[in-house]
Amino acid sequence: MEAASDLFYREGTQNVGIDRIIAESGVAKMSLYNHFKSKDALITAWLQQRDAHWRQWFQSTVEKQSTEPAERLLAMFDALAEWFSQPDFRGCAFINSSVELVDPEHPGYQVAIEHQQAIYDYILQLVKAAEIANPQVLAGQLLLLVEGAIVVAMMRHSPAAAAHAKAAASTLIQAALFS
């Protein structure tokens, strides 16, 4: 799983074959297929594992920055800036995989959709805790800023996307607080 995770994130799910994963991991082909019946099953398991780890990291990073719900909404972008600054940052595994997998029925694509929903649910929880009117609208707007910042940071190799998204989020939050 470790070799597949590294390769899938760095090079993409469609660019990495099972033989390459076997070669880099040193695992026998039969051992791999005893654990995962197909490459699609391995991709799905990788995305599920990444979802659990990433969301735990993201939420704990946000929550360490502030106890105030409205401040946590902005702290999301500070967490993103930290992630974008990592030397191995190559965007969001879920966005990247959903583009590569194409088929909405692919189990890995479904994990990507579930990940996006979980991030929206977390943002919605923060918006509701901040007692902001129309929480679903603001949560959707903030999710769009989060995902947009991720794509821009990956494409331009620029952590500054987080600061730009944070400034836009601040404007949206202020407008929502005073509406």
C-alpha atoms as an extended CHARMM CRD file, in Angstrom:
* protein
*
       179  EXT
         1         1  MET       CA              0.0000000000        0.0000000000        0.0000000000  PROA      1               0.0000000000
         2         2  GLU       CA              2.8620000000        2.3650000000        0.8160000000  PROA      2               0.0000000000
         3         3  ALA       CA              4.4680000000        1.9680000000       -2.6100000000  PROA      3               0.0000000000
         4         4  ALA       CA              1.1110000000        2.2810000000       -4.3900000000  PROA      4               0.0000000000
         5         5  SER       CA              0.2380000000        5.3670000000       -2.3490000000  PROA      5               0.0000000000
         6         6  ASP       CA              3.4770000000        7.1080000000       -3.2210000000  PROA      6               0.0000000000
         7         7  LEU       CA              3.2840000000        6.2050000000       -6.9040000000  PROA      7               0.0000000000
         8         8  PHE       CA             -0.4230000000        6.9700000000       -7.3380000000  PROA      8               0.0000000000
         9         9  TYR       CA             -0.0310000000       10.3830000000       -5.6960000000  PROA      9               0.0000000000
        10        10  ARG       CA              3.1520000000       11.3440000000       -7.5670000000  PROA      10              0.0000000000
        11        11  GLU       CA              2.3390000000        9.9350000000      -10.9960000000  PROA      11              0.0000000000
        12        12  GLY       CA             -1.4050000000        9.2900000000      -11.1060000000  PROA      12              0.0000000000
        13        13  THR       CA             -3.5380000000        6.2050000000      -10.9140000000  PROA      13              0.0000000000
        14        14  GLN       CA             -3.6220000000        5.6420000000      -14.6660000000  PROA      14              0.0000000000
        15        15  ASN       CA              0.1300000000        6.1080000000      -15.1830000000  PROA      15              0.0000000000
        16        16  VAL       CA              1.1490000000        3.4450000000      -12.6790000000  PROA      16              0.0000000000
        17        17  GLY       CA              0.6850000000       -0.2370000000      -13.4240000000  PROA      17              0.0000000000
        18        18  ILE       CA              0.5350000000       -3.1930000000      -11.0750000000  PROA      18              0.0000000000
        19        19  ASP       CA              3.9250000000       -4.4650000000      -12.2580000000  PROA      19              0.0000000000
        20        20  ARG       CA              5.5530000000       -1.1760000000      -11.2660000000  PROA      20              0.0000000000
        21        21  ILE       CA              3.9340000000       -1.2860000000       -7.8180000000  PROA      21              0.0000000000
        22        22  ILE       CA              5.1320000000       -4.8640000000       -7.3720000000  PROA      22              0.0000000000
        23        23  ALA       CA              8.6610000000       -3.9470000000       -8.4740000000  PROA      23              0.0000000000
        24        24  GLU       CA              8.9080000000       -0.9530000000       -6.1510000000  PROA      24              0.0000000000
        25        25  SER       CA              7.2890000000       -2.6400000000       -3.1670000000  PROA      25              0.0000000000
        26        26  GLY       CA              9.0670000000       -5.9730000000       -3.4340000000  PROA      26              0.0000000000
        27        27  VAL       CA              5.7590000000       -7.7670000000       -2.8580000000  PROA      27              0.0000000000
        28        28  ALA       CA              4.9740000000      -10.8990000000       -4.8490000000  PROA      28              0.0000000000
        29        29  LYS       CA              2.1870000000      -10.5690000000       -7.4090000000  PROA      29              0.0000000000
        30        30  MET       CA              0.1440000000      -13.2820000000       -5.6630000000  PROA      30              0.0000000000
        31        31  SER       CA              0.4900000000      -11.4710000000       -2.3210000000  PROA      31              0.0000000000
        32        32  LEU       CA             -0.7900000000       -8.2730000000       -3.8730000000  PROA      32              0.0000000000
        33        33  TYR       CA             -3.7510000000      -10.0620000000       -5.4500000000  PROA      33              0.0000000000
        34        34  ASN       CA             -4.4940000000      -11.8600000000       -2.1730000000  PROA      34              0.0000000000
        35        35  HSD       CA             -5.0750000000       -8.4380000000       -0.6160000000  PROA      35              0.0000000000
        36        36  PHE       CA             -6.5360000000       -6.5810000000       -3.5970000000  PROA      36              0.0000000000
        37        37  LYS       CA             -8.4300000000       -8.4310000000       -6.3160000000  PROA      37              0.0000000000
        38        38  SER       CA             -7.6700000000       -5.7480000000       -8.9230000000  PROA      38              0.0000000000
        39        39  LYS       CA             -5.9070000000       -2.4680000000       -9.5310000000  PROA      39              0.0000000000
        40        40  ASP       CA             -9.2610000000       -0.7470000000       -9.0980000000  PROA      40              0.0000000000
        41        41  ALA       CA             -9.5920000000       -2.3160000000       -5.6390000000  PROA      41              0.0000000000
        42        42  LEU       CA             -6.0880000000       -1.0840000000       -4.7800000000  PROA      42              0.0000000000
        43        43  ILE       CA             -6.9140000000        2.4410000000       -5.9830000000  PROA      43              0.0000000000
        44        44  THR       CA            -10.0980000000        2.4040000000       -3.9140000000  PROA      44              0.0000000000
        45        45  ALA       CA             -8.2880000000        1.1880000000       -0.7930000000  PROA      45              0.0000000000
        46        46  TRP       CA             -5.5970000000        3.8400000000       -1.2930000000  PROA      46              0.0000000000
        47        47  LEU       CA             -8.1820000000        6.6060000000       -1.5610000000  PROA      47              0.0000000000
        48        48  GLN       CA            -10.0560000000        5.3480000000        1.5050000000  PROA      48              0.0000000000
        49        49  GLN       CA             -6.8340000000        5.3100000000        3.5220000000  PROA      49              0.0000000000
        50        50  ARG       CA             -5.8360000000        8.7330000000        2.2600000000  PROA      50              0.0000000000
        51        51  ASP       CA             -9.2780000000       10.1250000000        3.0830000000  PROA      51              0.0000000000
        52        52  ALA       CA             -9.0340000000        9.0040000000        6.7020000000  PROA      52              0.0000000000
        53        53  HSD       CA             -5.5020000000       10.3450000000        7.1410000000  PROA      53              0.0000000000
        54        54  TRP       CA             -6.0140000000       13.6210000000        5.2840000000  PROA      54              0.0000000000
        55        55  ARG       CA             -9.2710000000       14.5640000000        6.9970000000  PROA      55              0.0000000000
        56        56  GLN       CA             -7.8150000000       13.7530000000       10.4160000000  PROA      56              0.0000000000
        57        57  TRP       CA             -4.7770000000       15.9320000000        9.6390000000  PROA      57              0.0000000000
        58        58  PHE       CA             -6.8760000000       18.7550000000        8.2080000000  PROA      58              0.0000000000
        59        59  GLN       CA             -9.3660000000       18.9080000000       11.0670000000  PROA      59              0.0000000000
        60        60  SER       CA             -6.7490000000       18.6590000000       13.7990000000  PROA      60              0.0000000000
        61        61  THR       CA             -4.6270000000       21.3370000000       12.1000000000  PROA      61              0.0000000000
        62        62  VAL       CA             -7.6240000000       23.6740000000       11.8400000000  PROA      62              0.0000000000
        63        63  GLU       CA             -8.7420000000       23.0180000000       15.4010000000  PROA      63              0.0000000000
        64        64  LYS       CA             -5.2580000000       23.6320000000       16.8370000000  PROA      64              0.0000000000
        65        65  GLN       CA             -5.2840000000       27.1330000000       15.3710000000  PROA      65              0.0000000000
        66        66  SER       CA             -8.4040000000       28.3970000000       17.1070000000  PROA      66              0.0000000000
        67        67  THR       CA            -11.3130000000       27.4850000000       19.3280000000  PROA      67              0.0000000000
        68        68  GLU       CA            -13.6000000000       30.0900000000       17.7390000000  PROA      68              0.0000000000
        69        69  PRO       CA            -15.7820000000       28.6370000000       14.9640000000  PROA      69              0.0000000000
        70        70  ALA       CA            -15.5780000000       31.6890000000       12.6800000000  PROA      70              0.0000000000
        71        71  GLU       CA            -11.7930000000       31.7850000000       13.0740000000  PROA      71              0.0000000000
        72        72  ARG       CA            -11.6190000000       28.0770000000       12.2470000000  PROA      72              0.0000000000
        73        73  LEU       CA            -13.2860000000       28.8390000000        8.9280000000  PROA      73              0.0000000000
        74        74  LEU       CA            -10.2880000000       30.9990000000        8.0530000000  PROA      74              0.0000000000
        75        75  ALA       CA             -7.8180000000       28.6140000000        9.7000000000  PROA      75              0.0000000000
        76        76  MET       CA             -8.7660000000       26.0820000000        7.0150000000  PROA      76              0.0000000000
        77        77  PHE       CA             -6.8020000000       28.1840000000        4.5610000000  PROA      77              0.0000000000
        78        78  ASP       CA             -3.7950000000       28.3540000000        6.8880000000  PROA      78              0.0000000000
        79        79  ALA       CA             -3.8510000000       24.5540000000        7.0030000000  PROA      79              0.0000000000
        80        80  LEU       CA             -3.9840000000       24.4900000000        3.2180000000  PROA      80              0.0000000000
        81        81  ALA       CA             -1.0020000000       26.8640000000        3.0080000000  PROA      81              0.0000000000
        82        82  GLU       CA              0.9600000000       24.4670000000        5.2110000000  PROA      82              0.0000000000
        83        83  TRP       CA              0.0360000000       21.5560000000        2.9400000000  PROA      83              0.0000000000
        84        84  PHE       CA              0.7610000000       23.5030000000       -0.2570000000  PROA      84              0.0000000000
        85        85  SER       CA              4.2500000000       24.3200000000        1.0540000000  PROA      85              0.0000000000
        86        86  GLN       CA              5.2620000000       20.6820000000        1.4080000000  PROA      86              0.0000000000
        87        87  PRO       CA              7.8980000000       19.7140000000       -1.1710000000  PROA      87              0.0000000000
        88        88  ASP       CA              5.9030000000       16.6730000000       -2.3350000000  PROA      88              0.0000000000
        89        89  PHE       CA              2.6040000000       18.5520000000       -2.7990000000  PROA      89              0.0000000000
        90        90  ARG       CA              0.9600000000       17.4640000000       -6.0340000000  PROA      90              0.0000000000
        91        91  GLY       CA             -2.5940000000       18.5840000000       -5.4730000000  PROA      91              0.0000000000
        92        92  CYS       CA             -5.5400000000       16.6830000000       -4.1190000000  PROA      92              0.0000000000
        93        93  ALA       CA             -5.4690000000       12.9220000000       -4.6110000000  PROA      93              0.0000000000
        94        94  PHE       CA             -9.2600000000       12.9500000000       -4.8250000000  PROA      94              0.0000000000
        95        95  ILE       CA             -9.5620000000       15.6890000000       -7.4320000000  PROA      95              0.0000000000
        96        96  ASN       CA             -6.7040000000       14.1730000000       -9.4430000000  PROA      96              0.0000000000
        97        97  SER       CA             -8.1310000000       10.6540000000       -9.2370000000  PROA      97              0.0000000000
        98        98  SER       CA            -11.6550000000       11.6690000000      -10.1620000000  PROA      98              0.0000000000
        99        99  VAL       CA            -10.2810000000       13.3370000000      -13.2940000000  PROA      99              0.0000000000
       100       100  GLU       CA             -8.2390000000       10.2470000000      -14.1620000000  PROA      100             0.0000000000
       101       101  LEU       CA            -10.8800000000        7.6490000000      -13.3450000000  PROA      101             0.0000000000
       102       102  VAL       CA            -13.6060000000        9.5110000000      -15.3040000000  PROA      102             0.0000000000
       103       103  ASP       CA            -16.3090000000        6.8860000000      -14.6750000000  PROA      103             0.0000000000
       104       104  PRO       CA            -18.6150000000        8.0570000000      -11.8630000000  PROA      104             0.0000000000
       105       105  GLU       CA            -19.4140000000        4.3830000000      -11.1680000000  PROA      105             0.0000000000
       106       106  HSD       CA            -15.7590000000        3.5130000000      -10.4380000000  PROA      106             0.0000000000
       107       107  PRO       CA            -15.4450000000        2.7400000000       -6.7150000000  PROA      107             0.0000000000
       108       108  GLY       CA            -12.4340000000        5.0830000000       -6.4440000000  PROA      108             0.0000000000
       109       109  TYR       CA            -14.4510000000        7.8940000000       -8.0050000000  PROA      109             0.0000000000
       110       110  GLN       CA            -17.1430000000        7.2250000000       -5.4300000000  PROA      110             0.0000000000
       111       111  VAL       CA            -14.5560000000        7.5370000000       -2.6220000000  PROA      111             0.0000000000
       112       112  ALA       CA            -13.5200000000       10.9050000000       -4.0990000000  PROA      112             0.0000000000
       113       113  ILE       CA            -17.1540000000       12.0780000000       -4.0450000000  PROA      113             0.0000000000
       114       114  GLU       CA            -17.5430000000       10.8540000000       -0.4500000000  PROA      114             0.0000000000
       115       115  HSD       CA            -14.3520000000       12.7210000000        0.5060000000  PROA      115             0.0000000000
       116       116  GLN       CA            -15.6790000000       15.9310000000       -1.0020000000  PROA      116             0.0000000000
       117       117  GLN       CA            -18.9650000000       15.4650000000        0.8570000000  PROA      117             0.0000000000
       118       118  ALA       CA            -17.1080000000       14.8890000000        4.1370000000  PROA      118             0.0000000000
       119       119  ILE       CA            -15.1290000000       18.1070000000        3.6490000000  PROA      119             0.0000000000
       120       120  TYR       CA            -18.3640000000       19.9790000000        2.8990000000  PROA      120             0.0000000000
       121       121  ASP       CA            -19.9590000000       18.4670000000        6.0190000000  PROA      121             0.0000000000
       122       122  TYR       CA            -16.9970000000       19.5990000000        8.1440000000  PROA      122             0.0000000000
       123       123  ILE       CA            -17.1730000000       23.1250000000        6.7330000000  PROA      123             0.0000000000
       124       124  LEU       CA            -20.9520000000       23.1600000000        7.2620000000  PROA      124             0.0000000000
       125       125  GLN       CA            -20.4240000000       22.0920000000       10.8740000000  PROA      125             0.0000000000
       126       126  LEU       CA            -18.0370000000       25.0310000000       11.3800000000  PROA      126             0.0000000000
       127       127  VAL       CA            -20.4110000000       27.4920000000        9.7010000000  PROA      127             0.0000000000
       128       128  LYS       CA            -23.3080000000       26.3250000000       11.8690000000  PROA      128             0.0000000000
       129       129  ALA       CA            -21.1540000000       26.5590000000       15.0100000000  PROA      129             0.0000000000
       130       130  ALA       CA            -20.3580000000       30.1630000000       14.0340000000  PROA      130             0.0000000000
       131       131  GLU       CA            -24.1180000000       30.7660000000       13.8880000000  PROA      131             0.0000000000
       132       132  ILE       CA            -23.9950000000       32.2130000000       10.3980000000  PROA      132             0.0000000000
       133       133  ALA       CA            -27.2550000000       32.5500000000        8.4540000000  PROA      133             0.0000000000
       134       134  ASN       CA            -27.7850000000       30.3500000000        5.3990000000  PROA      134             0.0000000000
       135       135  PRO       CA            -25.0410000000       27.9090000000        6.4520000000  PROA      135             0.0000000000
       136       136  GLN       CA            -25.4190000000       25.6150000000        3.4160000000  PROA      136             0.0000000000
       137       137  VAL       CA            -24.7820000000       28.4920000000        1.0140000000  PROA      137             0.0000000000
       138       138  LEU       CA            -21.6550000000       29.6970000000        2.7960000000  PROA      138             0.0000000000
       139       139  ALA       CA            -20.3650000000       26.1330000000        3.2590000000  PROA      139             0.0000000000
       140       140  GLY       CA            -20.7260000000       25.5290000000       -0.4810000000  PROA      140             0.0000000000
       141       141  GLN       CA            -18.9090000000       28.7620000000       -1.2880000000  PROA      141             0.0000000000
       142       142  LEU       CA            -16.0790000000       27.9340000000        1.1140000000  PROA      142             0.0000000000
       143       143  LEU       CA            -15.7580000000       24.4160000000       -0.3080000000  PROA      143             0.0000000000
       144       144  LEU       CA            -15.4210000000       25.9560000000       -3.7400000000  PROA      144             0.0000000000
       145       145  LEU       CA            -12.6470000000       28.2360000000       -2.4530000000  PROA      145             0.0000000000
       146       146  VAL       CA            -10.8700000000       25.3110000000       -0.7750000000  PROA      146             0.0000000000
       147       147  GLU       CA            -10.9730000000       23.1670000000       -3.9020000000  PROA      147             0.0000000000
       148       148  GLY       CA            -10.0940000000       26.0540000000       -6.1800000000  PROA      148             0.0000000000
       149       149  ALA       CA             -7.0950000000       26.9450000000       -4.0290000000  PROA      149             0.0000000000
       150       150  ILE       CA             -5.9160000000       23.3270000000       -4.1650000000  PROA      150             0.0000000000
       151       151  VAL       CA             -6.0920000000       23.2310000000       -7.9480000000  PROA      151             0.0000000000
       152       152  VAL       CA             -4.3930000000       26.6050000000       -8.3950000000  PROA      152             0.0000000000
       153       153  ALA       CA             -1.6400000000       25.7340000000       -5.8870000000  PROA      153             0.0000000000
       154       154  MET       CA             -0.9750000000       22.4770000000       -7.7090000000  PROA      154             0.0000000000
       155       155  MET       CA             -1.0210000000       23.9300000000      -11.2160000000  PROA      155             0.0000000000
       156       156  ARG       CA              1.0600000000       26.9950000000      -10.3980000000  PROA      156             0.0000000000
       157       157  HSD       CA              3.2370000000       25.4180000000       -7.6880000000  PROA      157             0.0000000000
       158       158  SER       CA              2.2470000000       28.3120000000       -5.4680000000  PROA      158             0.0000000000
       159       159  PRO       CA              1.2290000000       28.1700000000       -1.8100000000  PROA      159             0.0000000000
       160       160  ALA       CA             -0.0240000000       31.7560000000       -2.2310000000  PROA      160             0.0000000000
       161       161  ALA       CA             -3.3090000000       30.3440000000       -3.5240000000  PROA      161             0.0000000000
       162       162  ALA       CA             -4.2610000000       29.6320000000        0.0960000000  PROA      162             0.0000000000
       163       163  ALA       CA             -3.8120000000       33.2920000000        1.0890000000  PROA      163             0.0000000000
       164       164  HSD       CA             -5.8670000000       34.4870000000       -1.8820000000  PROA      164             0.0000000000
       165       165  ALA       CA             -8.6480000000       32.0370000000       -1.0650000000  PROA      165             0.0000000000
       166       166  LYS       CA             -8.4880000000       33.0650000000        2.6030000000  PROA      166             0.0000000000
       167       167  ALA       CA             -8.9910000000       36.7170000000        1.6560000000  PROA      167             0.0000000000
       168       168  ALA       CA            -12.0290000000       35.7980000000       -0.4550000000  PROA      168             0.0000000000
       169       169  ALA       CA            -13.3490000000       33.5910000000        2.3730000000  PROA      169             0.0000000000
       170       170  SER       CA            -12.9890000000       36.4540000000        4.8270000000  PROA      170             0.0000000000
       171       171  THR       CA            -15.0970000000       38.6630000000        2.5680000000  PROA      171             0.0000000000
       172       172  LEU       CA            -17.7760000000       35.9770000000        2.2520000000  PROA      172             0.0000000000
       173       173  ILE       CA            -17.8320000000       35.3180000000        5.9960000000  PROA      173             0.0000000000
       174       174  GLN       CA            -18.0950000000       39.0180000000        6.8410000000  PROA      174             0.0000000000
       175       175  ALA       CA            -20.9190000000       39.4660000000        4.3440000000  PROA      175             0.0000000000
       176       176  ALA       CA            -22.7490000000       36.4530000000        5.7780000000  PROA      176             0.0000000000
       177       177  LEU       CA            -22.3000000000       37.6610000000        9.3540000000  PROA      177             0.0000000000
       178       178  PHE       CA            -23.8310000000       41.0320000000        8.5550000000  PROA      178             0.0000000000
       179       179  SER       CA            -26.6730000000       39.8970000000        6.3150000000  PROA      179             0.0000000000
